[in-house]
Amino acid sequence: MKQKPSNIAADRLKSFVERIEKLEEEKKAIGSDIRDVYSEAKGTGFDVKTMRTLIKLRKMDSAERDEQETLLDVYKQALGMI
């Protein structure tokens, strides 16, 4: 026999679900805004792929970024690209 959740637990669950749904809607809107900015940048001649790479690198701390760049150089050298 299934047990019904208490009203307090059900209300709390509903509150969490509604908050998550609202945040998901906001995330979708923000994603659309970000795409618009990339489009605008592309329209003025900037390379979007490179901008995305820059944004990814700026999120890293300097030690992590240095490690990533060093590893990339090692791999490029191993493949004869340098």
HTML snippet that shows the backbone in 3Dmol.js (N, CA, C, O; Angstrom):
<script src="https://3Dmol.org/build/3Dmol-min.js"></script>
<div id="view" style="width:600px;height:400px;position:relative"></div>
<script>
const pdb = `
ATOM      1  N   MET A   1       0.837  -1.185   0.000  1.00  0.00           N
ATOM      2  CA  MET A   1       0.000   0.000   0.000  1.00  0.00           C
ATOM      3  C   MET A   1       0.882   1.249   0.000  1.00  0.00           C
ATOM      4  O   MET A   1       1.755   1.397   0.856  1.00  0.00           O
ATOM      5  N   LYS A   2       0.654   2.142  -0.958  1.00  0.00           N
ATOM      6  CA  LYS A   2       1.436   3.370  -1.044  1.00  0.00           C
ATOM      7  C   LYS A   2       1.009   4.338   0.042  1.00  0.00           C
ATOM      8  O   LYS A   2      -0.165   4.472   0.388  1.00  0.00           O
ATOM      9  N   GLN A   3       2.025   5.003   0.556  1.00  0.00           N
ATOM     10  CA  GLN A   3       1.756   5.979   1.593  1.00  0.00           C
ATOM     11  C   GLN A   3       1.727   7.363   0.965  1.00  0.00           C
ATOM     12  O   GLN A   3       2.617   7.703   0.185  1.00  0.00           O
ATOM     13  N   LYS A   4       0.727   8.163   1.289  1.00  0.00           N
ATOM     14  CA  LYS A   4       0.629   9.514   0.758  1.00  0.00           C
ATOM     15  C   LYS A   4       1.616  10.414   1.489  1.00  0.00           C
ATOM     16  O   LYS A   4       1.750  10.335   2.711  1.00  0.00           O
ATOM     17  N   PRO A   5       2.311  11.277   0.733  1.00  0.00           N
ATOM     18  CA  PRO A   5       3.221  12.203   1.395  1.00  0.00           C
ATOM     19  C   PRO A   5       2.437  13.200   2.226  1.00  0.00           C
ATOM     20  O   PRO A   5       1.286  13.512   1.923  1.00  0.00           O
ATOM     21  N   SER A   6       3.070  13.691   3.268  1.00  0.00           N
ATOM     22  CA  SER A   6       2.380  14.683   4.091  1.00  0.00           C
ATOM     23  C   SER A   6       2.205  15.960   3.286  1.00  0.00           C
ATOM     24  O   SER A   6       2.935  16.213   2.328  1.00  0.00           O
ATOM     25  N   ASN A   7       1.235  16.753   3.687  1.00  0.00           N
ATOM     26  CA  ASN A   7       0.984  18.007   2.978  1.00  0.00           C
ATOM     27  C   ASN A   7       2.205  18.915   3.005  1.00  0.00           C
ATOM     28  O   ASN A   7       2.498  19.597   2.023  1.00  0.00           O
ATOM     29  N   ILE A   8       2.913  18.924   4.124  1.00  0.00           N
ATOM     30  CA  ILE A   8       4.100  19.767   4.244  1.00  0.00           C
ATOM     31  C   ILE A   8       5.164  19.312   3.251  1.00  0.00           C
ATOM     32  O   ILE A   8       5.751  20.141   2.556  1.00  0.00           O
ATOM     33  N   ALA A   9       5.418  18.014   3.175  1.00  0.00           N
ATOM     34  CA  ALA A   9       6.417  17.492   2.241  1.00  0.00           C
ATOM     35  C   ALA A   9       5.979  17.736   0.802  1.00  0.00           C
ATOM     36  O   ALA A   9       6.805  18.090  -0.039  1.00  0.00           O
ATOM     37  N   ALA A  10       4.716  17.555   0.510  1.00  0.00           N
ATOM     38  CA  ALA A  10       4.205  17.770  -0.843  1.00  0.00           C
ATOM     39  C   ALA A  10       4.323  19.238  -1.229  1.00  0.00           C
ATOM     40  O   ALA A  10       4.704  19.557  -2.355  1.00  0.00           O
ATOM     41  N   ASP A  11       3.999  20.130  -0.302  1.00  0.00           N
ATOM     42  CA  ASP A  11       4.110  21.564  -0.574  1.00  0.00           C
ATOM     43  C   ASP A  11       5.567  21.962  -0.815  1.00  0.00           C
ATOM     44  O   ASP A  11       5.869  22.761  -1.701  1.00  0.00           O
ATOM     45  N   ARG A  12       6.449  21.396  -0.018  1.00  0.00           N
ATOM     46  CA  ARG A  12       7.883  21.704  -0.166  1.00  0.00           C
ATOM     47  C   ARG A  12       8.402  21.186  -1.517  1.00  0.00           C
ATOM     48  O   ARG A  12       9.142  21.878  -2.215  1.00  0.00           O
ATOM     49  N   LEU A  13       8.001  19.961  -1.869  1.00  0.00           N
ATOM     50  CA  LEU A  13       8.393  19.386  -3.150  1.00  0.00           C
ATOM     51  C   LEU A  13       7.890  20.255  -4.300  1.00  0.00           C
ATOM     52  O   LEU A  13       8.635  20.546  -5.237  1.00  0.00           O
ATOM     53  N   LYS A  14       6.640  20.664  -4.227  1.00  0.00           N
ATOM     54  CA  LYS A  14       6.056  21.508  -5.263  1.00  0.00           C
ATOM     55  C   LYS A  14       6.831  22.816  -5.380  1.00  0.00           C
ATOM     56  O   LYS A  14       7.078  23.299  -6.485  1.00  0.00           O
ATOM     57  N   SER A  15       7.209  23.381  -4.254  1.00  0.00           N
ATOM     58  CA  SER A  15       7.981  24.621  -4.239  1.00  0.00           C
ATOM     59  C   SER A  15       9.325  24.439  -4.946  1.00  0.00           C
ATOM     60  O   SER A  15       9.727  25.280  -5.751  1.00  0.00           O
ATOM     61  N   PHE A  16      10.020  23.334  -4.640  1.00  0.00           N
ATOM     62  CA  PHE A  16      11.298  23.056  -5.293  1.00  0.00           C
ATOM     63  C   PHE A  16      11.123  22.905  -6.799  1.00  0.00           C
ATOM     64  O   PHE A  16      11.878  23.484  -7.581  1.00  0.00           O
ATOM     65  N   VAL A  17      10.133  22.133  -7.196  1.00  0.00           N
ATOM     66  CA  VAL A  17       9.893  21.889  -8.618  1.00  0.00           C
ATOM     67  C   VAL A  17       9.570  23.191  -9.340  1.00  0.00           C
ATOM     68  O   VAL A  17      10.084  23.430 -10.433  1.00  0.00           O
ATOM     69  N   GLU A  18       8.740  24.026  -8.757  1.00  0.00           N
ATOM     70  CA  GLU A  18       8.373  25.292  -9.386  1.00  0.00           C
ATOM     71  C   GLU A  18       9.579  26.224  -9.493  1.00  0.00           C
ATOM     72  O   GLU A  18       9.738  26.921 -10.495  1.00  0.00           O
ATOM     73  N   ARG A  19      10.425  26.237  -8.469  1.00  0.00           N
ATOM     74  CA  ARG A  19      11.641  27.073  -8.518  1.00  0.00           C
ATOM     75  C   ARG A  19      12.576  26.596  -9.624  1.00  0.00           C
ATOM     76  O   ARG A  19      13.144  27.401 -10.362  1.00  0.00           O
ATOM     77  N   ILE A  20      12.729  25.273  -9.729  1.00  0.00           N
ATOM     78  CA  ILE A  20      13.594  24.713 -10.781  1.00  0.00           C
ATOM     79  C   ILE A  20      13.028  25.039 -12.152  1.00  0.00           C
ATOM     80  O   ILE A  20      13.777  25.413 -13.055  1.00  0.00           O
ATOM     81  N   GLU A  21      11.728  24.905 -12.321  1.00  0.00           N
ATOM     82  CA  GLU A  21      11.100  25.224 -13.607  1.00  0.00           C
ATOM     83  C   GLU A  21      11.329  26.691 -13.974  1.00  0.00           C
ATOM     84  O   GLU A  21      11.617  27.003 -15.130  1.00  0.00           O
ATOM     85  N   LYS A  22      11.202  27.580 -13.009  1.00  0.00           N
ATOM     86  CA  LYS A  22      11.419  29.008 -13.266  1.00  0.00           C
ATOM     87  C   LYS A  22      12.866  29.259 -13.665  1.00  0.00           C
ATOM     88  O   LYS A  22      13.127  30.011 -14.603  1.00  0.00           O
ATOM     89  N   LEU A  23      13.806  28.639 -12.965  1.00  0.00           N
ATOM     90  CA  LEU A  23      15.224  28.799 -13.298  1.00  0.00           C
ATOM     91  C   LEU A  23      15.542  28.231 -14.680  1.00  0.00           C
ATOM     92  O   LEU A  23      16.343  28.807 -15.416  1.00  0.00           O
ATOM     93  N   GLU A  24      14.922  27.108 -15.036  1.00  0.00           N
ATOM     94  CA  GLU A  24      15.125  26.535 -16.370  1.00  0.00           C
ATOM     95  C   GLU A  24      14.647  27.505 -17.448  1.00  0.00           C
ATOM     96  O   GLU A  24      15.296  27.652 -18.483  1.00  0.00           O
ATOM     97  N   GLU A  25      13.520  28.165 -17.209  1.00  0.00           N
ATOM     98  CA  GLU A  25      13.019  29.162 -18.159  1.00  0.00           C
ATOM     99  C   GLU A  25      13.999  30.321 -18.285  1.00  0.00           C
ATOM    100  O   GLU A  25      14.275  30.794 -19.387  1.00  0.00           O
ATOM    101  N   GLU A  26      14.526  30.778 -17.144  1.00  0.00           N
ATOM    102  CA  GLU A  26      15.497  31.872 -17.162  1.00  0.00           C
ATOM    103  C   GLU A  26      16.772  31.453 -17.888  1.00  0.00           C
ATOM    104  O   GLU A  26      17.354  32.237 -18.637  1.00  0.00           O
ATOM    105  N   LYS A  27      17.202  30.206 -17.659  1.00  0.00           N
ATOM    106  CA  LYS A  27      18.400  29.689 -18.318  1.00  0.00           C
ATOM    107  C   LYS A  27      18.202  29.675 -19.834  1.00  0.00           C
ATOM    108  O   LYS A  27      19.110  30.024 -20.588  1.00  0.00           O
ATOM    109  N   LYS A  28      17.026  29.274 -20.268  1.00  0.00           N
ATOM    110  CA  LYS A  28      16.719  29.249 -21.702  1.00  0.00           C
ATOM    111  C   LYS A  28      16.775  30.660 -22.278  1.00  0.00           C
ATOM    112  O   LYS A  28      17.319  30.868 -23.363  1.00  0.00           O
ATOM    113  N   ALA A  29      16.220  31.620 -21.562  1.00  0.00           N
ATOM    114  CA  ALA A  29      16.231  33.007 -22.023  1.00  0.00           C
ATOM    115  C   ALA A  29      17.654  33.543 -22.073  1.00  0.00           C
ATOM    116  O   ALA A  29      18.019  34.242 -23.019  1.00  0.00           O
ATOM    117  N   ILE A  30      18.459  33.225 -21.070  1.00  0.00           N
ATOM    118  CA  ILE A  30      19.852  33.673 -21.045  1.00  0.00           C
ATOM    119  C   ILE A  30      20.629  33.032 -22.185  1.00  0.00           C
ATOM    120  O   ILE A  30      21.443  33.695 -22.828  1.00  0.00           O
ATOM    121  N   GLY A  31      20.389  31.758 -22.444  1.00  0.00           N
ATOM    122  CA  GLY A  31      21.039  31.075 -23.565  1.00  0.00           C
ATOM    123  C   GLY A  31      20.726  31.765 -24.884  1.00  0.00           C
ATOM    124  O   GLY A  31      21.598  31.909 -25.742  1.00  0.00           O
ATOM    125  N   SER A  32      19.494  32.185 -25.038  1.00  0.00           N
ATOM    126  CA  SER A  32      19.094  32.904 -26.245  1.00  0.00           C
ATOM    127  C   SER A  32      19.817  34.248 -26.331  1.00  0.00           C
ATOM    128  O   SER A  32      20.260  34.653 -27.405  1.00  0.00           O
ATOM    129  N   ASP A  33      19.932  34.933 -25.198  1.00  0.00           N
ATOM    130  CA  ASP A  33      20.642  36.217 -25.170  1.00  0.00           C
ATOM    131  C   ASP A  33      22.113  36.035 -25.538  1.00  0.00           C
ATOM    132  O   ASP A  33      22.679  36.849 -26.268  1.00  0.00           O
ATOM    133  N   ILE A  34      22.726  34.976 -25.038  1.00  0.00           N
ATOM    134  CA  ILE A  34      24.137  34.699 -25.341  1.00  0.00           C
ATOM    135  C   ILE A  34      24.302  34.432 -26.835  1.00  0.00           C
ATOM    136  O   ILE A  34      25.234  34.942 -27.456  1.00  0.00           O
ATOM    137  N   ARG A  35      23.409  33.640 -27.410  1.00  0.00           N
ATOM    138  CA  ARG A  35      23.467  33.378 -28.854  1.00  0.00           C
ATOM    139  C   ARG A  35      23.347  34.680 -29.647  1.00  0.00           C
ATOM    140  O   ARG A  35      24.023  34.863 -30.660  1.00  0.00           O
ATOM    141  N   ASP A  36      22.484  35.580 -29.179  1.00  0.00           N
ATOM    142  CA  ASP A  36      22.323  36.875 -29.851  1.00  0.00           C
ATOM    143  C   ASP A  36      23.624  37.682 -29.829  1.00  0.00           C
ATOM    144  O   ASP A  36      23.989  38.310 -30.823  1.00  0.00           O
ATOM    145  N   VAL A  37      24.315  37.659 -28.694  1.00  0.00           N
ATOM    146  CA  VAL A  37      25.578  38.397 -28.585  1.00  0.00           C
ATOM    147  C   VAL A  37      26.626  37.791 -29.510  1.00  0.00           C
ATOM    148  O   VAL A  37      27.360  38.519 -30.178  1.00  0.00           O
ATOM    149  N   TYR A  38      26.700  36.458 -29.552  1.00  0.00           N
ATOM    150  CA  TYR A  38      27.636  35.806 -30.481  1.00  0.00           C
ATOM    151  C   TYR A  38      27.293  36.175 -31.926  1.00  0.00           C
ATOM    152  O   TYR A  38      28.190  36.424 -32.732  1.00  0.00           O
ATOM    153  N   SER A  39      26.031  36.212 -32.248  1.00  0.00           N
ATOM    154  CA  SER A  39      25.599  36.584 -33.601  1.00  0.00           C
ATOM    155  C   SER A  39      26.021  38.010 -33.931  1.00  0.00           C
ATOM    156  O   SER A  39      26.509  38.298 -35.024  1.00  0.00           O
ATOM    157  N   GLU A  40      25.822  38.881 -32.971  1.00  0.00           N
ATOM    158  CA  GLU A  40      26.211  40.275 -33.158  1.00  0.00           C
ATOM    159  C   GLU A  40      27.725  40.389 -33.359  1.00  0.00           C
ATOM    160  O   GLU A  40      28.184  41.129 -34.229  1.00  0.00           O
ATOM    161  N   ALA A  41      28.497  39.656 -32.553  1.00  0.00           N
ATOM    162  CA  ALA A  41      29.953  39.670 -32.679  1.00  0.00           C
ATOM    163  C   ALA A  41      30.373  39.138 -34.048  1.00  0.00           C
ATOM    164  O   ALA A  41      31.256  39.696 -34.701  1.00  0.00           O
ATOM    165  N   LYS A  42      29.728  38.053 -34.471  1.00  0.00           N
ATOM    166  CA  LYS A  42      30.039  37.477 -35.790  1.00  0.00           C
ATOM    167  C   LYS A  42      29.722  38.469 -36.897  1.00  0.00           C
ATOM    168  O   LYS A  42      30.467  38.589 -37.870  1.00  0.00           O
ATOM    169  N   GLY A  43      28.628  39.168 -36.744  1.00  0.00           N
ATOM    170  CA  GLY A  43      28.220  40.158 -37.731  1.00  0.00           C
ATOM    171  C   GLY A  43      29.194  41.323 -37.864  1.00  0.00           C
ATOM    172  O   GLY A  43      29.239  41.988 -38.899  1.00  0.00           O
ATOM    173  N   THR A  44      29.970  41.563 -36.818  1.00  0.00           N
ATOM    174  CA  THR A  44      30.960  42.649 -36.879  1.00  0.00           C
ATOM    175  C   THR A  44      32.351  42.126 -37.218  1.00  0.00           C
ATOM    176  O   THR A  44      33.328  42.875 -37.193  1.00  0.00           O
ATOM    177  N   GLY A  45      32.437  40.810 -37.541  1.00  0.00           N
ATOM    178  CA  GLY A  45      33.692  40.260 -38.044  1.00  0.00           C
ATOM    179  C   GLY A  45      34.508  39.443 -37.065  1.00  0.00           C
ATOM    180  O   GLY A  45      35.602  38.996 -37.412  1.00  0.00           O
ATOM    181  N   PHE A  46      34.022  39.234 -35.862  1.00  0.00           N
ATOM    182  CA  PHE A  46      34.760  38.422 -34.899  1.00  0.00           C
ATOM    183  C   PHE A  46      34.507  36.939 -35.129  1.00  0.00           C
ATOM    184  O   PHE A  46      33.415  36.543 -35.537  1.00  0.00           O
ATOM    185  N   ASP A  47      35.522  36.123 -34.862  1.00  0.00           N
ATOM    186  CA  ASP A  47      35.409  34.673 -35.011  1.00  0.00           C
ATOM    187  C   ASP A  47      34.816  34.099 -33.723  1.00  0.00           C
ATOM    188  O   ASP A  47      35.450  34.133 -32.668  1.00  0.00           O
ATOM    189  N   VAL A  48      33.611  33.580 -33.821  1.00  0.00           N
ATOM    190  CA  VAL A  48      32.871  33.100 -32.651  1.00  0.00           C
ATOM    191  C   VAL A  48      33.561  31.902 -32.001  1.00  0.00           C
ATOM    192  O   VAL A  48      33.601  31.800 -30.775  1.00  0.00           O
ATOM    193  N   LYS A  49      34.099  31.008 -32.806  1.00  0.00           N
ATOM    194  CA  LYS A  49      34.775  29.833 -32.251  1.00  0.00           C
ATOM    195  C   LYS A  49      35.949  30.262 -31.365  1.00  0.00           C
ATOM    196  O   LYS A  49      36.155  29.711 -30.284  1.00  0.00           O
ATOM    197  N   THR A  50      36.700  31.234 -31.829  1.00  0.00           N
ATOM    198  CA  THR A  50      37.832  31.741 -31.048  1.00  0.00           C
ATOM    199  C   THR A  50      37.343  32.449 -29.785  1.00  0.00           C
ATOM    200  O   THR A  50      37.959  32.326 -28.726  1.00  0.00           O
ATOM    201  N   MET A  51      36.256  33.178 -29.892  1.00  0.00           N
ATOM    202  CA  MET A  51      35.690  33.847 -28.715  1.00  0.00           C
ATOM    203  C   MET A  51      35.258  32.824 -27.668  1.00  0.00           C
ATOM    204  O   MET A  51      35.478  33.023 -26.474  1.00  0.00           O
ATOM    205  N   ARG A  52      34.644  31.731 -28.115  1.00  0.00           N
ATOM    206  CA  ARG A  52      34.234  30.683 -27.172  1.00  0.00           C
ATOM    207  C   ARG A  52      35.441  30.088 -26.458  1.00  0.00           C
ATOM    208  O   ARG A  52      35.386  29.797 -25.263  1.00  0.00           O
ATOM    209  N   THR A  53      36.542  29.910 -27.205  1.00  0.00           N
ATOM    210  CA  THR A  53      37.774  29.392 -26.609  1.00  0.00           C
ATOM    211  C   THR A  53      38.310  30.374 -25.582  1.00  0.00           C
ATOM    212  O   THR A  53      38.731  29.970 -24.498  1.00  0.00           O
ATOM    213  N   LEU A  54      38.298  31.660 -25.912  1.00  0.00           N
ATOM    214  CA  LEU A  54      38.756  32.674 -24.965  1.00  0.00           C
ATOM    215  C   LEU A  54      37.931  32.669 -23.687  1.00  0.00           C
ATOM    216  O   LEU A  54      38.477  32.757 -22.588  1.00  0.00           O
ATOM    217  N   ILE A  55      36.644  32.568 -23.832  1.00  0.00           N
ATOM    218  CA  ILE A  55      35.759  32.561 -22.658  1.00  0.00           C
ATOM    219  C   ILE A  55      36.054  31.336 -21.796  1.00  0.00           C
ATOM    220  O   ILE A  55      36.090  31.430 -20.569  1.00  0.00           O
ATOM    221  N   LYS A  56      36.262  30.196 -22.435  1.00  0.00           N
ATOM    222  CA  LYS A  56      36.611  28.969 -21.704  1.00  0.00           C
ATOM    223  C   LYS A  56      37.925  29.154 -20.945  1.00  0.00           C
ATOM    224  O   LYS A  56      38.042  28.753 -19.787  1.00  0.00           O
ATOM    225  N   LEU A  57      38.915  29.766 -21.608  1.00  0.00           N
ATOM    226  CA  LEU A  57      40.211  29.985 -20.962  1.00  0.00           C
ATOM    227  C   LEU A  57      40.111  30.981 -19.808  1.00  0.00           C
ATOM    228  O   LEU A  57      40.778  30.814 -18.786  1.00  0.00           O
ATOM    229  N   ARG A  58      39.295  32.001 -19.961  1.00  0.00           N
ATOM    230  CA  ARG A  58      39.149  33.013 -18.908  1.00  0.00           C
ATOM    231  C   ARG A  58      38.477  32.444 -17.659  1.00  0.00           C
ATOM    232  O   ARG A  58      38.662  32.972 -16.563  1.00  0.00           O
ATOM    233  N   LYS A  59      37.701  31.374 -17.817  1.00  0.00           N
ATOM    234  CA  LYS A  59      37.060  30.734 -16.663  1.00  0.00           C
ATOM    235  C   LYS A  59      38.064  29.968 -15.810  1.00  0.00           C
ATOM    236  O   LYS A  59      37.829  29.733 -14.625  1.00  0.00           O
ATOM    237  N   MET A  60      39.184  29.580 -16.418  1.00  0.00           N
ATOM    238  CA  MET A  60      40.200  28.796 -15.712  1.00  0.00           C
ATOM    239  C   MET A  60      41.082  29.715 -14.868  1.00  0.00           C
ATOM    240  O   MET A  60      41.279  30.884 -15.200  1.00  0.00           O
ATOM    241  N   ASP A  61      41.613  29.162 -13.763  1.00  0.00           N
ATOM    242  CA  ASP A  61      42.618  29.941 -13.052  1.00  0.00           C
ATOM    243  C   ASP A  61      43.925  29.869 -13.836  1.00  0.00           C
ATOM    244  O   ASP A  61      44.078  29.020 -14.714  1.00  0.00           O
ATOM    245  N   SER A  62      44.858  30.751 -13.523  1.00  0.00           N
ATOM    246  CA  SER A  62      46.061  30.868 -14.348  1.00  0.00           C
ATOM    247  C   SER A  62      46.886  29.588 -14.367  1.00  0.00           C
ATOM    248  O   SER A  62      47.465  29.253 -15.401  1.00  0.00           O
ATOM    249  N   ALA A  63      46.956  28.863 -13.251  1.00  0.00           N
ATOM    250  CA  ALA A  63      47.727  27.611 -13.216  1.00  0.00           C
ATOM    251  C   ALA A  63      47.111  26.565 -14.135  1.00  0.00           C
ATOM    252  O   ALA A  63      47.820  25.880 -14.873  1.00  0.00           O
ATOM    253  N   GLU A  64      45.798  26.448 -14.085  1.00  0.00           N
ATOM    254  CA  GLU A  64      45.099  25.482 -14.943  1.00  0.00           C
ATOM    255  C   GLU A  64      45.266  25.866 -16.419  1.00  0.00           C
ATOM    256  O   GLU A  64      45.480  25.008 -17.275  1.00  0.00           O
ATOM    257  N   ARG A  65      45.163  27.164 -16.696  1.00  0.00           N
ATOM    258  CA  ARG A  65      45.322  27.652 -18.067  1.00  0.00           C
ATOM    259  C   ARG A  65      46.737  27.383 -18.581  1.00  0.00           C
ATOM    260  O   ARG A  65      46.917  26.931 -19.712  1.00  0.00           O
ATOM    261  N   ASP A  66      47.739  27.661 -17.744  1.00  0.00           N
ATOM    262  CA  ASP A  66      49.135  27.399 -18.129  1.00  0.00           C
ATOM    263  C   ASP A  66      49.354  25.918 -18.411  1.00  0.00           C
ATOM    264  O   ASP A  66      50.015  25.554 -19.384  1.00  0.00           O
ATOM    265  N   GLU A  67      48.792  25.063 -17.551  1.00  0.00           N
ATOM    266  CA  GLU A  67      48.922  23.611 -17.733  1.00  0.00           C
ATOM    267  C   GLU A  67      48.283  23.178 -19.053  1.00  0.00           C
ATOM    268  O   GLU A  67      48.853  22.374 -19.792  1.00  0.00           O
ATOM    269  N   GLN A  68      47.106  23.711 -19.340  1.00  0.00           N
ATOM    270  CA  GLN A  68      46.385  23.372 -20.571  1.00  0.00           C
ATOM    271  C   GLN A  68      47.191  23.803 -21.794  1.00  0.00           C
ATOM    272  O   GLN A  68      47.319  23.046 -22.757  1.00  0.00           O
ATOM    273  N   GLU A  69      47.735  25.020 -21.754  1.00  0.00           N
ATOM    274  CA  GLU A  69      48.505  25.535 -22.887  1.00  0.00           C
ATOM    275  C   GLU A  69      49.799  24.751 -23.082  1.00  0.00           C
ATOM    276  O   GLU A  69      50.203  24.487 -24.215  1.00  0.00           O
ATOM    277  N   THR A  70      50.453  24.376 -21.973  1.00  0.00           N
ATOM    278  CA  THR A  70      51.682  23.583 -22.059  1.00  0.00           C
ATOM    279  C   THR A  70      51.390  22.220 -22.664  1.00  0.00           C
ATOM    280  O   THR A  70      52.119  21.758 -23.542  1.00  0.00           O
ATOM    281  N   LEU A  71      50.336  21.579 -22.202  1.00  0.00           N
ATOM    282  CA  LEU A  71      49.957  20.266 -22.716  1.00  0.00           C
ATOM    283  C   LEU A  71      49.608  20.348 -24.205  1.00  0.00           C
ATOM    284  O   LEU A  71      49.972  19.464 -24.982  1.00  0.00           O
ATOM    285  N   LEU A  72      48.910  21.401 -24.592  1.00  0.00           N
ATOM    286  CA  LEU A  72      48.576  21.585 -25.997  1.00  0.00           C
ATOM    287  C   LEU A  72      49.849  21.728 -26.838  1.00  0.00           C
ATOM    288  O   LEU A  72      49.950  21.154 -27.921  1.00  0.00           O
ATOM    289  N   ASP A  73      50.812  22.495 -26.334  1.00  0.00           N
ATOM    290  CA  ASP A  73      52.088  22.648 -27.049  1.00  0.00           C
ATOM    291  C   ASP A  73      52.820  21.317 -27.182  1.00  0.00           C
ATOM    292  O   ASP A  73      53.373  21.017 -28.239  1.00  0.00           O
ATOM    293  N   VAL A  74      52.826  20.513 -26.108  1.00  0.00           N
ATOM    294  CA  VAL A  74      53.475  19.197 -26.142  1.00  0.00           C
ATOM    295  C   VAL A  74      52.814  18.315 -27.199  1.00  0.00           C
ATOM    296  O   VAL A  74      53.503  17.656 -27.978  1.00  0.00           O
ATOM    297  N   TYR A  75      51.494  18.302 -27.229  1.00  0.00           N
ATOM    298  CA  TYR A  75      50.773  17.486 -28.203  1.00  0.00           C
ATOM    299  C   TYR A  75      51.028  17.978 -29.629  1.00  0.00           C
ATOM    300  O   TYR A  75      51.231  17.171 -30.536  1.00  0.00           O
ATOM    301  N   LYS A  76      51.018  19.286 -29.827  1.00  0.00           N
ATOM    302  CA  LYS A  76      51.272  19.839 -31.159  1.00  0.00           C
ATOM    303  C   LYS A  76      52.683  19.491 -31.616  1.00  0.00           C
ATOM    304  O   LYS A  76      52.894  19.154 -32.781  1.00  0.00           O
ATOM    305  N   GLN A  77      53.642  19.570 -30.711  1.00  0.00           N
ATOM    306  CA  GLN A  77      55.023  19.227 -31.051  1.00  0.00           C
ATOM    307  C   GLN A  77      55.121  17.749 -31.403  1.00  0.00           C
ATOM    308  O   GLN A  77      55.815  17.383 -32.351  1.00  0.00           O
ATOM    309  N   ALA A  78      54.432  16.894 -30.647  1.00  0.00           N
ATOM    310  CA  ALA A  78      54.469  15.458 -30.907  1.00  0.00           C
ATOM    311  C   ALA A  78      53.901  15.124 -32.285  1.00  0.00           C
ATOM    312  O   ALA A  78      54.313  14.151 -32.917  1.00  0.00           O
ATOM    313  N   LEU A  79      52.956  15.937 -32.740  1.00  0.00           N
ATOM    314  CA  LEU A  79      52.341  15.719 -34.056  1.00  0.00           C
ATOM    315  C   LEU A  79      53.031  16.496 -35.164  1.00  0.00           C
ATOM    316  O   LEU A  79      52.568  16.505 -36.305  1.00  0.00           O
ATOM    317  N   GLY A  80      54.144  17.152 -34.829  1.00  0.00           N
ATOM    318  CA  GLY A  80      54.886  17.909 -35.832  1.00  0.00           C
ATOM    319  C   GLY A  80      54.196  19.165 -36.291  1.00  0.00           C
ATOM    320  O   GLY A  80      54.420  19.620 -37.413  1.00  0.00           O
ATOM    321  N   MET A  81      53.378  19.725 -35.465  1.00  0.00           N
ATOM    322  CA  MET A  81      52.643  20.929 -35.828  1.00  0.00           C
ATOM    323  C   MET A  81      53.395  22.206 -35.437  1.00  0.00           C
ATOM    324  O   MET A  81      52.993  23.309 -35.807  1.00  0.00           O
ATOM    325  N   ILE A  82      54.486  22.044 -34.688  1.00  0.00           N
ATOM    326  CA  ILE A  82      55.282  23.206 -34.264  1.00  0.00           C
ATOM    327  C   ILE A  82      56.650  23.107 -34.919  1.00  0.00           C
ATOM    328  O   ILE A  82      57.498  23.975 -34.711  1.00  0.00           O
TER     329      ILE A  82
END
`;
const viewer = $3Dmol.createViewer("view");
viewer.addModel(pdb, "pdb");
viewer.setStyle({}, {cartoon: {color: "spectrum"}});
viewer.zoomTo();
viewer.render();
</script>
